[in-house]
Amino acid sequence: MDKLNNIMYLKNGNSRQQKAWRLLTKYAVFETLQPYSPVLTGTVPIEIDIEGSDLDIICCFKNEEEFEDLLIVLFCNHDRFTIRKTTLANHDTIIANFFIDGVELEIFGQNRPVTEQEAYRHMIVENQLLQEKGEAFKQQIIDLKNSGLKTEPAFAQALRLNGDPYKALLKLYSSHNKA
């Protein structure tokens, strides 16, 4: 899974991963976010993205205002830039959304290590499930996403998980990744 912590794998990945690589390197997104330990999460790294999928980048900040100011300075001139503060999972959170070359990016920051953030843990367990269950399962997830479901609800439906799909996947993460 360490492979997913460094975007170099995108360079030789599938066509959408290569497109993500070109965009992220052309605009030096990861270089400028390096002090915040950026990790690309979501569907592109694990190859279940569909047309219109965004690039989700999670970060860890120490100083919330400094992180917010940096995002504004770096990205405010991009199409449809928005930034907001909220609280998720009892953590102060900053989320910036914008488009570069027609691709939506979401930069998500919290004051906790990226490996402890829900987006990272969801991606890890989803990747493990895709590896365990094979190509037919992967196609089922893609089909469910194409029908309009978000990623975690698609996994929950395919796995027949009850309750909140986001929490159910975190439980699976815990059972798959016991220390």
C-alpha positions as CSV (number, residue, x, y, z in Angstrom):
1,M,0.0,0.0,0.0
2,D,3.0,2.3,0.3
3,K,2.8,2.6,-3.5
4,L,-0.3,4.7,-3.1
5,N,1.4,7.2,-0.9
6,N,3.6,8.5,-3.8
7,I,2.0,9.6,-7.0
8,M,4.8,8.1,-9.2
9,Y,2.7,5.0,-9.9
10,L,0.3,7.3,-11.9
11,K,3.0,7.9,-14.5
12,N,2.8,4.4,-15.8
13,G,-0.8,3.6,-14.8
14,N,-3.9,3.4,-16.9
15,S,-4.9,6.3,-19.2
16,R,-6.8,8.2,-16.5
17,Q,-4.0,7.8,-14.0
18,Q,-1.5,9.1,-16.6
19,K,-3.8,12.1,-17.3
20,A,-3.9,12.7,-13.5
21,W,-0.1,12.5,-13.4
22,R,0.3,15.0,-16.2
23,L,-2.1,17.4,-14.6
24,L,-0.7,17.1,-11.1
25,T,2.9,17.5,-12.3
26,K,2.2,20.3,-14.8
27,Y,0.7,22.4,-12.0
28,A,3.1,21.1,-9.3
29,V,0.2,20.4,-7.0
30,F,2.0,17.8,-4.9
31,E,5.3,19.8,-4.8
32,T,3.5,22.9,-3.4
33,L,1.5,20.8,-0.9
34,Q,4.5,18.7,0.2
35,P,4.7,20.3,3.7
36,Y,1.2,18.9,4.3
37,S,2.0,15.2,3.4
38,P,-0.4,15.1,0.4
39,V,-1.9,11.7,-0.7
40,L,-4.1,11.1,-3.6
41,T,-7.1,9.1,-2.4
42,G,-10.4,8.1,-3.9
43,T,-11.2,6.2,-7.0
44,V,-8.3,7.1,-9.4
45,P,-5.6,5.4,-7.4
46,I,-7.5,2.1,-7.2
47,E,-8.8,2.2,-10.8
48,I,-12.5,2.4,-10.2
49,D,-13.0,6.0,-11.3
50,I,-15.7,6.8,-13.8
51,E,-16.2,9.7,-16.2
52,G,-16.2,12.9,-14.2
53,S,-14.5,11.4,-11.1
54,D,-12.5,14.1,-9.3
55,L,-9.0,13.9,-7.9
56,D,-9.1,13.8,-4.1
57,I,-6.0,15.0,-2.3
58,I,-5.9,14.7,1.5
59,C,-3.4,16.7,3.6
60,C,-2.3,17.1,7.2
61,F,-2.0,20.6,8.5
62,K,-0.5,21.9,11.8
63,N,-1.8,25.5,11.3
64,E,-5.3,25.7,9.9
65,E,-5.1,29.4,8.9
66,E,-1.7,28.9,7.2
67,F,-3.1,25.9,5.2
68,E,-6.2,27.8,4.2
69,D,-4.2,30.8,3.1
70,L,-1.9,28.7,1.0
71,L,-4.8,27.0,-0.8
72,I,-6.3,30.4,-1.5
73,V,-3.1,31.8,-2.9
74,L,-2.3,28.7,-5.0
75,F,-5.6,27.8,-6.4
76,C,-8.1,30.7,-6.2
77,N,-7.6,31.6,-9.8
78,H,-8.7,28.2,-11.0
79,D,-12.2,27.6,-12.4
80,R,-15.0,27.3,-9.8
81,F,-12.7,27.7,-6.8
82,T,-14.5,27.3,-3.4
83,I,-13.1,26.8,0.0
84,R,-14.9,26.0,3.3
85,K,-14.3,25.1,6.8
86,T,-16.3,22.4,8.6
87,T,-15.9,19.8,11.3
88,L,-15.8,16.1,10.2
89,A,-15.3,13.2,12.5
90,N,-14.7,15.8,15.3
91,H,-11.8,17.3,13.4
92,D,-11.5,20.8,12.0
93,T,-11.5,20.4,8.2
94,I,-10.7,22.7,5.3
95,I,-11.9,21.6,1.8
96,A,-11.0,23.4,-1.4
97,N,-12.7,22.5,-4.7
98,F,-11.7,23.8,-8.2
99,F,-11.1,22.7,-11.7
100,I,-7.9,22.5,-13.6
101,D,-8.0,21.7,-17.3
102,G,-11.6,20.4,-16.9
103,V,-10.7,18.1,-14.1
104,E,-12.1,18.7,-10.6
105,L,-9.7,18.6,-7.7
106,E,-10.7,18.5,-4.0
107,I,-8.0,19.3,-1.5
108,F,-9.0,18.1,2.0
109,G,-7.0,19.0,5.1
110,Q,-7.2,18.0,8.7
111,N,-4.9,18.3,11.7
112,R,-4.2,14.6,11.8
113,P,-1.9,12.3,9.8
114,V,-3.3,11.4,6.4
115,T,-3.1,7.7,7.2
116,E,-5.6,8.3,10.1
117,Q,-8.1,10.1,7.9
118,E,-11.3,8.4,6.7
119,A,-10.6,8.9,3.0
120,Y,-7.3,7.1,3.3
121,R,-8.7,4.2,5.3
122,H,-11.7,3.8,2.9
123,M,-9.3,3.7,-0.1
124,I,-7.0,1.1,1.6
125,V,-9.9,-1.3,2.5
126,E,-11.5,-0.8,-0.9
127,N,-8.3,-1.6,-2.6
128,Q,-7.9,-4.7,-0.4
129,L,-11.4,-5.8,-1.3
130,L,-10.8,-5.3,-5.0
131,Q,-7.7,-7.4,-4.8
132,E,-9.4,-10.2,-2.9
133,K,-12.7,-10.3,-4.9
134,G,-11.3,-9.9,-8.4
135,E,-12.3,-8.3,-11.7
136,A,-16.0,-9.2,-11.6
137,F,-16.4,-7.4,-8.3
138,K,-14.4,-4.4,-9.6
139,Q,-16.8,-4.2,-12.6
140,Q,-19.8,-4.4,-10.3
141,I,-18.5,-1.4,-8.3
142,I,-17.9,0.6,-11.5
143,D,-21.4,-0.3,-12.7
144,L,-22.9,0.8,-9.4
145,K,-21.0,4.0,-9.6
146,N,-22.1,4.6,-13.2
147,S,-25.7,4.1,-12.0
148,G,-25.3,7.1,-9.7
149,L,-24.0,5.6,-6.4
150,K,-21.0,7.2,-4.6
151,T,-18.1,4.8,-4.0
152,E,-18.7,3.8,-0.4
153,P,-22.4,3.1,-0.9
154,A,-21.5,1.1,-4.0
155,F,-19.2,-1.1,-1.9
156,A,-21.8,-1.4,0.8
157,Q,-24.4,-2.5,-1.7
158,A,-22.1,-5.0,-3.4
159,L,-21.0,-6.4,-0.1
160,R,-24.6,-6.3,1.4
161,L,-23.4,-4.2,4.3
162,N,-26.1,-2.7,6.5
163,G,-26.2,0.8,8.1
164,D,-24.0,3.7,7.2
165,P,-21.8,2.6,4.3
166,Y,-18.9,4.9,5.4
167,K,-18.9,3.5,9.0
168,A,-19.3,0.0,7.7
169,L,-16.2,0.3,5.5
170,L,-14.2,1.7,8.4
171,K,-15.2,-1.4,10.4
172,L,-13.9,-3.5,7.6
173,Y,-10.7,-1.5,7.5
174,S,-10.2,-2.1,11.2
175,S,-10.8,-5.9,10.8
176,H,-8.5,-6.1,7.7
177,N,-5.7,-4.0,9.2
178,K,-5.3,-5.1,12.8
179,A,-1.9,-4.1,14.1
